[in-house]
Amino acid sequence: MTKFSKIALCAMVIGASTFFVSCNDDDDNTMAAPSLYQKLGGTTMVADPNNPGQMIEQGRLSYRSVVDSTITLIVTDIVVGANGNLGAHFAPIVGEVSSGNTTNVAVLSKNLTDFFSANTGGGATNTYSGINMIDAHNPATNPRMGTKSNNANYDKFIGYVGAAAGLNGVTDPVIIGDVVTVLESLRTQIVQAP
C-alpha cells in the first residue's frame, strides 16, 4: 500500500469512527416531536373515500374531512338562520351553494386542505399555491368574501373546526390543542375588522 493510500484509509477510519460515535450518543435519546400532519395520520396511504380506486395520504384525508365538515356546518347554520355571526362573511359562498353551484366550495376545500397540509408537516407532497391569508380574507382582494372577519367571527369559526374535528373522530386533546394553536397563529392575518 502506498503512503497516500494508508493516510487516506486511516483518515476514513477515523472519520467513520467519529461519525458513528457522534451519531450514537446514548445520553441523547430524544426524538423529534411528530408534526401535526403526522399526528393526523401522516403519509400513510389509504383509500380515498371520495375518489374510489385512488389513494390519499391519511394526514391529508384527515384535514380534508375536517375542512369539508367545517364548511358544511357553517353553510348549514347560515342557510337555516342559526348563525348570524358568519352569514355576511360567507354570503357569496352560501349564495353559490344555494343556487346549486358547488364548484367554488370544492376549490375552497382543496385550498384549505392544501394550506393546512403544507404548513403542518405535510412535506413535499403537499403544497399551497393559493393567495396569502390576508388577501384571502379581505373582500377588496377576494370577492368571494362578503365582509372582513372580526374576533367573534373567528372564534365562531374555531368552534366549527372543533365540532368538525369531533365529527371526524379527532378527539385527542393534544391534537385539538395543536389545531387551535395553528388557527390562533393565523388570527392576526384573518381578523381584519374591529
GUGU-491025 format. One line per field, with one value per residue (C-alpha): residue number from 0; chain; x, y, z. Coordinates in nm, 3 decimals. Example, Ala and Ser with C-alpha at 12.3 -4.5 7.8 and 13.67 -1.06 7.14 Angstrom:
2
num <- (0:1)
cadena <- (A:A)
px <- (1.230:1.367)
py <- (-0.450:-0.106)
pz <- (0.780:0.714)
//
This chain:
194
num <- (0:1:2:3:4:5:6:7:8:9:10:11:12:13:14:15:16:17:18:19:20:21:22:23:24:25:26:27:28:29:30:31:32:33:34:35:36:37:38:39:40:41:42:43:44:45:46:47:48:49:50:51:52:53:54:55:56:57:58:59:60:61:62:63:64:65:66:67:68:69:70:71:72:73:74:75:76:77:78:79:80:81:82:83:84:85:86:87:88:89:90:91:92:93:94:95:96:97:98:99:100:101:102:103:104:105:106:107:108:109:110:111:112:113:114:115:116:117:118:119:120:121:122:123:124:125:126:127:128:129:130:131:132:133:134:135:136:137:138:139:140:141:142:143:144:145:146:147:148:149:150:151:152:153:154:155:156:157:158:159:160:161:162:163:164:165:166:167:168:169:170:171:172:173:174:175:176:177:178:179:180:181:182:183:184:185:186:187:188:189:190:191:192:193)
cadena <- (A:A:A:A:A:A:A:A:A:A:A:A:A:A:A:A:A:A:A:A:A:A:A:A:A:A:A:A:A:A:A:A:A:A:A:A:A:A:A:A:A:A:A:A:A:A:A:A:A:A:A:A:A:A:A:A:A:A:A:A:A:A:A:A:A:A:A:A:A:A:A:A:A:A:A:A:A:A:A:A:A:A:A:A:A:A:A:A:A:A:A:A:A:A:A:A:A:A:A:A:A:A:A:A:A:A:A:A:A:A:A:A:A:A:A:A:A:A:A:A:A:A:A:A:A:A:A:A:A:A:A:A:A:A:A:A:A:A:A:A:A:A:A:A:A:A:A:A:A:A:A:A:A:A:A:A:A:A:A:A:A:A:A:A:A:A:A:A:A:A:A:A:A:A:A:A:A:A:A:A:A:A:A:A:A:A:A:A:A:A:A:A:A:A)
px <- (0.000:0.132:0.185:-0.102:-0.342:-0.255:-0.317:-0.647:-0.756:-0.658:-0.847:-1.158:-1.147:-1.105:-1.379:-1.619:-1.545:-1.611:-1.937:-2.065:-1.966:-2.131:-2.446:-2.459:-2.479:-2.659:-2.708:-2.949:-3.231:-3.481:-3.677:-3.818:-4.182:-4.419:-4.571:-4.944:-4.970:-4.804:-5.037:-5.331:-5.203:-4.903:-4.801:-4.956:-5.153:-5.521:-5.817:-5.977:-6.348:-6.433:-6.245:-6.289:-5.979:-5.747:-5.519:-5.458:-5.224:-5.403:-5.291:-5.436:-5.757:-5.791:-5.756:-5.992:-6.255:-6.241:-6.236:-6.537:-6.731:-6.646:-6.774:-7.092:-7.156:-7.109:-7.323:-7.598:-7.617:-7.624:-7.893:-8.121:-8.056:-7.881:-7.557:-7.586:-7.215:-7.071:-7.361:-7.237:-6.878:-6.965:-7.261:-7.101:-7.022:-7.366:-7.527:-7.338:-7.423:-7.790:-7.815:-7.659:-7.307:-7.057:-6.754:-6.603:-6.676:-6.465:-6.190:-6.217:-6.194:-5.886:-5.716:-5.777:-5.665:-5.353:-5.281:-5.307:-5.133:-4.841:-4.799:-4.820:-4.561:-4.714:-4.381:-4.306:-4.619:-4.841:-4.805:-5.019:-5.031:-5.331:-5.327:-5.193:-5.425:-5.458:-5.572:-5.785:-5.991:-6.023:-6.329:-6.133:-5.887:-6.114:-6.472:-6.578:-6.558:-6.864:-6.715:-6.398:-6.383:-6.379:-6.266:-6.619:-6.638:-6.304:-6.395:-6.711:-6.505:-6.265:-6.568:-6.688:-6.345:-6.355:-6.703:-6.595:-6.286:-6.506:-6.742:-6.440:-6.301:-6.030:-6.085:-5.735:-5.695:-5.329:-5.417:-5.711:-5.474:-5.228:-5.503:-5.616:-5.255:-5.229:-5.560:-5.462:-5.132:-5.340:-5.575:-5.386:-5.389:-5.754:-5.921:-5.927:-6.234:-6.273)
py <- (0.000:0.343:0.605:0.813:0.514:0.440:0.803:0.808:0.477:0.598:0.924:0.732:0.503:0.798:0.993:0.698:0.630:0.991:0.984:0.668:0.781:1.119:0.958:0.701:0.938:0.736:1.047:1.200:0.960:1.231:1.205:1.498:1.550:1.439:1.717:1.781:1.627:1.310:1.305:1.311:1.005:1.138:0.998:0.654:0.588:0.492:0.453:0.787:0.759:1.049:0.904:0.525:0.346:0.630:0.659:0.959:1.033:0.978:1.321:1.493:1.290:1.391:1.759:1.734:1.559:1.827:2.110:1.967:1.914:2.269:2.412:2.203:2.315:2.682:2.674:2.471:2.707:3.013:2.868:2.773:3.110:2.987:3.169:3.544:3.582:3.434:3.484:3.811:3.689:3.375:3.519:3.477:3.108:3.040:3.211:2.984:2.669:2.770:2.803:2.459:2.573:2.379:2.434:2.709:2.522:2.238:2.489:2.630:2.280:2.198:2.529:2.491:2.128:2.227:2.515:2.312:2.004:2.208:2.418:2.150:1.900:1.750:1.762:1.796:1.611:1.888:2.242:2.553:2.785:2.998:3.362:3.469:3.470:3.848:3.882:3.566:3.715:4.069:4.134:4.403:4.139:3.832:3.897:3.557:3.705:3.905:4.108:4.125:3.898:4.021:3.830:3.699:3.562:3.391:3.246:3.103:2.958:2.790:2.641:2.497:2.347:2.185:2.043:1.917:1.752:1.566:1.455:1.304:1.121:1.374:1.396:1.373:1.688:1.723:1.720:1.957:2.188:2.174:2.261:2.554:2.674:2.673:2.858:3.114:3.175:3.294:3.523:3.848:3.774:3.670:3.908:4.242:4.413:4.565)
pz <- (0.000:-0.081:0.183:0.037:0.044:0.408:0.507:0.317:0.473:0.820:0.767:0.651:0.958:1.196:1.016:1.021:1.387:1.475:1.276:1.442:1.790:1.743:1.600:1.877:2.172:2.439:2.650:2.397:2.317:2.228:1.908:1.721:1.812:1.537:1.330:1.345:0.998:1.131:1.432:1.191:1.004:0.814:0.480:0.525:0.208:0.246:0.012:-0.075:0.011:-0.223:-0.520:-0.548:-0.669:-0.564:-0.264:-0.039:0.250:0.581:0.711:0.405:0.429:0.794:0.704:0.408:0.619:0.890:0.632:0.447:0.770:0.883:0.555:0.581:0.940:0.852:0.537:0.706:1.002:0.778:0.549:0.841:1.006:1.319:1.252:1.222:1.301:0.984:0.743:0.594:0.578:0.380:0.186:-0.159:-0.094:0.056:-0.244:-0.481:-0.287:-0.252:-0.629:-0.680:-0.771:-0.559:-0.783:-0.571:-0.247:-0.389:-0.466:-0.112:0.035:-0.173:-0.089:0.285:0.278:0.084:0.322:0.641:0.498:0.364:0.678:0.945:0.826:0.513:0.334:-0.035:-0.147:-0.006:-0.134:-0.110:-0.409:-0.314:-0.211:0.127:0.428:0.445:0.082:0.101:0.386:0.250:0.029:-0.158:-0.286:-0.274:-0.390:-0.255:0.097:0.194:0.480:0.686:0.991:1.347:1.657:1.726:1.369:1.410:1.750:1.592:1.306:1.551:1.726:1.396:1.332:1.677:1.613:1.270:1.420:1.668:1.390:1.213:1.516:1.601:1.976:2.124:2.338:2.235:1.866:1.921:2.112:1.822:1.574:1.789:1.812:1.432:1.398:1.662:1.480:1.182:1.378:1.307:0.933:0.912:1.159:0.979:1.126:1.473)
//
